[in-house]
Amino acid sequence: MQRFVDAIAVELEKPRPLLKQVVDHASSRHEVSRDEVGRFLDEGTHELEDFEIDLLFSAQFTPTLIDQAAFAELLDGERLDDSQWNELVQKLTDRPTTARLVTEDETTHSVQLTDISIERFVKRLNLDAEIPDALAKLLNSMPPKEDRNLLKAIARRPVFRNEGTREILFQFVLNLTSEDKYDLEDVLLLFELIETYRPTGIEDLLNRIPNWLEVLENELTAAGQPKPFFAERVQELHGGGRDQRRRDGGLIDRKQRNKDFLRRLDEILAADAAA
């Protein structure tokens, strides 16, 4: 237990940029201007009710994938059952645990965290998640070494506790290893896809891919064309039929990347399903 208390305290107490969501919420809900945010953190938050604290800091203390990856090595040796989480939260609250939030003027503000914010962080770290031996062995062999903790954090996400989605991850990563085609972005795209659409397994995912590819193809075609004009006069100012407006290259590149990824994913999973 103490190892988890110390490790989580380190993460919560390291300097963190104050998120825009917090600033916007303070402005809309508490009528705090951007210039007053620092003072509000220093003096105003202790007057808030628990639910107000949760709403204000929910985005700030919802752990990201990077936050979860920081505990990968600790979780390799020990897991913390959810029945122990309340005790962990209490220890961190009693410690006390103090966040250091950095505002846009680069000033650091200390905020003593309540059990509400600590509980949000703790419960979303997936401290009870276990990676099956075969998948863990595979992830521990992935190059480069510095990506492994992030890959384990992905494998511990709730969406991969289902046997069907876990098999998708295993087969995809296994192919990247055997074919020497590892690319972290591909794994992140798979993670985003699974979390967004929640397929039940390989067959379900394979059935959806053709429709996604068709949608992306249509979007790529549309993105490659300039948007229609609202009036003929505006069209004349842009050269009439010789419209020289630039296409959104970044958007096109992202959609092409997603299209290529879906095709590779389809090939990998189809081969596994046929085996």
For each residue, the residues with C-beta under 8 A, 3 or more apart:
1: 4 5 80 84 87 88 91
2: 5 6
3: 6 7 74 78
4: 1 7 8 74 80 88 127
5: 1 2 8 9 88 91 92 95
6: 2 3 9 10
7: 3 4 10 11 70 71 74
8: 4 5 11 12 71 88 92 97 121 122 125
9: 5 6 12 13 92 95 97
10: 6 7 13 14
11: 7 8 14 67 70 71 121
12: 8 9 61 92 97 99 113 118 121
13: 9 10 97 98 99 100
14: 10 11 100
15: 100 101 102 108
16: 60 99 100 101 102
17: 101 102
18: 22 23 37 41 60 101 102 103 104 109
19: 22 23 59 60
20: 23 24
21: 24 25 58 59 60
22: 18 19 25 26 56 57 59 60 101
23: 18 19 20 26 27 34 37
24: 20 21 27 28
25: 21 22 28 29 30 55 56
26: 22 23 29 30 32 37 40 56
27: 23 24 30 31 32 33 34
28: 24 25
29: 25 26 52 55 56
30: 25 26 27 40 44 56
31: 27
32: 26 27 36 37 40 44
33: 27 36 37
34: 23 27 37 104
35:
36: 32 33 39 40
37: 18 23 26 32 33 34 40 41 103
38: 41 42 103 105 107 109
39: 36 42 43 44
40: 26 30 32 36 37 43 44 45
41: 18 37 38 44 45 101 103 109 111
42: 38 39 109 110
43: 39 40 46
44: 30 32 39 40 41 47 48
45: 40 41 48 53 56 111
46: 43 112
47: 44
48: 44 45 52 53 56
49: 52 53
50: 53 54 114 116
51: 54 55
52: 29 48 49 55 56
53: 45 48 49 50 56 57 114 116 117
54: 50 51 57 58 116 117 120
55: 25 29 51 52 58
56: 22 25 26 29 30 45 48 52 53
57: 22 53 54 60 61 117 120
58: 21 54 55 61 62 120
59: 19 21 22 62
60: 16 18 19 21 22 57 99 101 117
61: 12 57 58 99 113 117 118 120 121
62: 58 59 120 121 124
63: 67 68 121 124 125
64: 67 68
65: 68 69 150 153 154
66: 69 70 150
67: 11 63 64 70 121 125
68: 63 64 65 71 72 124 125 126 153 156 157
69: 65 66 72 149 150 152 153
70: 7 11 66 67 149
71: 7 8 11 68 74 75 125 127 153
72: 68 69 75 76 148 149 150 152 153 156
73: 76 77 149
74: 3 4 7 71 77 78
75: 71 72 78 79 127 129 152 156
76: 72 73 136 152
77: 73 74
78: 3 74 75
79: 75 127 128 129 130
80: 1 4 84 85 88 127 128
81: 84 128
82: 85 127 128
83: 86
84: 1 80 81 87 88
85: 80 82 88 89 119 122 123 127
86: 83 89 90
87: 1 84 90 91
88: 1 4 5 8 80 84 85 91 92 122
89: 85 86 92 93 115 118 119 122
90: 86 87 93 94 115
91: 1 5 87 88 94 95
92: 5 8 9 12 88 89 95 97 113 118 122
93: 89 90 96 97 113 114 115 118
94: 90 91
95: 5 9 91 92
96: 93 112 113
97: 8 9 12 13 92 93 112 113 118
98: 13 110 111 112 113
99: 12 13 16 60 61 110 111 112 113 117
100: 13 14 15 16 108 109 110 111
101: 15 16 17 18 22 41 60 108 109 111
102: 15 16 17 18 106 107 108 109
103: 18 37 38 41 106 107 109
104: 18 34
105: 38
106: 102 103
107: 38 102 103
108: 15 100 101 102
109: 18 38 41 42 100 101 102 103
110: 42 98 99 100
111: 41 45 98 99 100 101
112: 46 96 97 98 99
113: 12 61 92 93 96 97 98 99 117 118
114: 50 53 93 117 118
115: 89 90 93 118 119
116: 50 53 54 119 120
117: 53 54 57 60 61 99 113 114 120 121
118: 12 61 89 92 93 97 113 114 115 121 122
119: 85 89 115 116 122 123
120: 54 57 58 61 62 116 117 123 124
121: 8 11 12 61 62 63 67 117 118 124 125
122: 8 85 88 89 92 118 119 125 127
123: 85 119 120
124: 62 63 68 120 121
125: 8 63 67 68 71 121 122
126: 68 129 153 156 157 158
127: 4 71 75 79 80 82 85 122
128: 79 80 81 82
129: 75 79 126 155 156 157 158 161
130: 79
131: 135 136 139 152 155 156
132: 135 136 166
133: 136 137
134: 137 138 170
135: 131 132 138 139 155 166 169 170 173
136: 76 131 132 133 139 140 152 155
137: 133 134 140 141
138: 134 135 141 142 170 173 174 177
139: 131 135 136 142 148 151 152 155 173
140: 136 137 148
141: 137 138 177
142: 138 139 147 148 151 173 176 177 182
143: 147 182
144: 147
145: 148
146: 149
147: 142 143 144 150 151 184
148: 72 139 140 142 145 151 152
149: 69 70 72 73 146 152 153
150: 65 66 69 72 147 153 154 184
151: 139 142 147 148 154 155 173 184 187
152: 69 72 75 76 131 136 139 148 149 155 156
153: 65 68 69 71 72 126 149 150 156 157
154: 65 150 151 157 160 169 187 188 191
155: 129 131 135 136 139 151 152 160 166 169
156: 68 72 75 126 129 131 152 153 160
157: 68 126 129 153 154 160 191 195
158: 126 129 161
159: 162 165 194 195 198
160: 154 155 156 157 165 166 169 194
161: 129 158 166
162: 159 165 166 200
163: 166 167 201
164: 167 168 199 200 201 202 204
165: 159 160 162 168 169 194 198 199 200 201
166: 132 135 155 160 161 162 163 169 170
167: 163 164 170 171 201 202
168: 164 165 171 172 190 194 199 201 202 205 269
169: 135 154 155 160 165 166 172 173 190 194
170: 134 135 138 166 167 173 174
171: 167 168 174 175 202 268 269 272
172: 168 169 175 176 186 187 190 265 268 269
173: 135 138 139 142 151 169 170 176 177 187
174: 138 170 171 177 178
175: 171 172 178 179 181 268
176: 142 172 173 179 181 182 183 186 187
177: 138 141 142 173 174 180 182
178: 174 175
179: 175 176
180: 177
181: 175 176
182: 142 143 176 177 186
183: 176 186 187
184: 147 150 151 187 188
185: 188 189 257
186: 172 176 182 183 189 190 261 264
187: 151 154 172 173 176 183 184 190 191
188: 154 184 185 191 192
189: 185 186 192 193 257 258 261
190: 168 169 172 186 187 193 194 261 265
191: 154 157 187 188 194 195
192: 188 189 195 196
193: 189 190 196 197 265
194: 159 160 165 168 169 190 191 197 198 199
195: 157 159 191 192 198
196: 192 193
197: 193 194 208
198: 159 165 194 195
199: 164 165 168 194 204 205 208
200: 162 164 165 203 204
201: 163 164 165 167 168 204 205
202: 164 167 168 171 205 206 269 272 273
203: 200 206 207 273
204: 164 199 200 201 207 208
205: 168 199 201 202 208 209 265 269
206: 202 203 209 266 269 270 273
207: 203 204 210
208: 197 199 204 205 211 212
209: 205 206 212 213 262 265 266
210: 207 213 214
211: 208 214 215
212: 208 209 215 216 262
213: 209 210 216 217 259 262 263 266
214: 210 211 217 218
215: 211 212 218 219
216: 212 213 219 220 255 258 259 262
217: 213 214 220 221 259
218: 214 215 221 222
219: 215 216 222 223 255
220: 216 217 223 224 252 255 256 259
221: 217 218 224 225
222: 218 219 225
223: 219 220 247 248 251 252 255
224: 220 221 247 252
225: 221 222 247
226: 243 245 247
227:
228:
229: 232 234 235 238
230: 234
231: 234 235
232: 229 235 236
233: 236 237
234: 229 230 231 237 238
235: 229 231 232 238 240 243
236: 232 233 239 240
237: 233 234
238: 229 234 235 243 244 245
239: 236 242 243 244
240: 235 236 243
241:
242: 239
243: 226 235 238 239 240
244: 238 239
245: 226 238
246: 249
247: 223 224 225 226 252
248: 223 251 252
249: 246 252 253
250: 253 254
251: 223 248 254 255
252: 220 223 224 247 248 249 255 256
253: 249 250 256 257
254: 250 251 257 258
255: 216 219 220 223 251 252 258 259
256: 220 252 253 259 260
257: 185 189 253 254 260 261
258: 189 216 254 255 261 262
259: 213 216 217 220 255 256 262 263
260: 256 257 263 264
261: 186 189 190 257 258 264 265
262: 209 212 213 216 258 259 265 266
263: 213 259 260 266 267
264: 186 260 261 267 268
265: 172 190 193 205 209 261 262 268 269
266: 206 209 213 262 263 269 270
267: 263 264 270 271
268: 171 172 175 264 265 271 272
269: 168 171 172 202 205 206 265 266 272 273
270: 206 266 267 273 274
271: 267 268 274 275
272: 171 202 268 269 275
273: 202 203 206 269 270
274: 270 271
275: 271 272
